[in-house]
Amino acid sequence: PVAGLIAVSTATQSHMFVDLPAGWNLVSVPIEVSDRTLNNIFPDAVSAFGFGGGYQFASELNSCEGYWVNLATGGTYTIAGAPLSSCVRSLPAGWSLTGTPSASSAVAQAGQNPAGVLLSTFGFSAGYAPATVVDPGVGYWVNLATAGTLTFGAEPSP
């Protein structure tokens, strides 16, 4: 998990303070930000990569997606915007990077369509480890048996 993650939220605005070391970090943006550019969110970022059939350079970071971000100095970052109660992702079979909503949620409670599509979830903190909870601001590797939809957080209203 992200060291020193502190969240301050209201119904319309969230401020997350994320403490990250220099070097590579597996992160996500758990709120809707108005300026999604990499250097707005992480001013000392050297580069960022998402994953979609291979690593892809990212100059903007989308909410609910996971990214590897290389930070020159590290430190405490403030991310501000509208809180997200859920992250709904349509993903292919196999491994994908995903992000998280504004609150922690249990992997066992993730919405899956089709049922049972999620095979495993891994986080990274000095090495890969299976995740039973997804935390805001952290990116995760998920492995799906077939293409499907994965929901972390509250199920969206119909």
HELIX and SHEET records of a PDB file:
HELIX    1   1 LEU A   38  ILE A   41  1                                   4    
HELIX    2   2 VAL A  107  GLN A  109  5                                   3    
SHEET    1   A 4 ILE A   6  SER A   9  0                                        
SHEET    2   A 4 SER A  14  SER A  28 -1                                        
SHEET    3   A 4 GLY A  66  PRO A  83 -1                                        
SHEET    4   A 4 ILE A  31  GLU A  32 -1                                        
SHEET    1   B 5 ILE A   6  SER A   9  0                                        
SHEET    2   B 5 SER A  14  SER A  28 -1                                        
SHEET    3   B 5 GLY A  66  PRO A  83 -1                                        
SHEET    4   B 5 ALA A  45  PHE A  51 -1                                        
SHEET    5   B 5 TYR A  55  PHE A  57 -1                                        
SHEET    1   C 3 SER A  86  LEU A  91  0                                        
SHEET    2   C 3 GLY A 148  GLY A 153 -1                                        
SHEET    3   C 3 GLY A 111  ASN A 113 -1                                        
SHEET    1   D 4 GLY A  94  THR A  98  0                                        
SHEET    2   D 4 TYR A 140  LEU A 144 -1                                        
SHEET    3   D 4 LEU A 118  PHE A 124 -1                                        
SHEET    4   D 4 TYR A 128  PRO A 130 -1                                        
SHEET    1   E 2 SER A 105  ALA A 106  0                                        
SHEET    2   E 2 VAL A 133  VAL A 134 -1                                        
END                                                                             
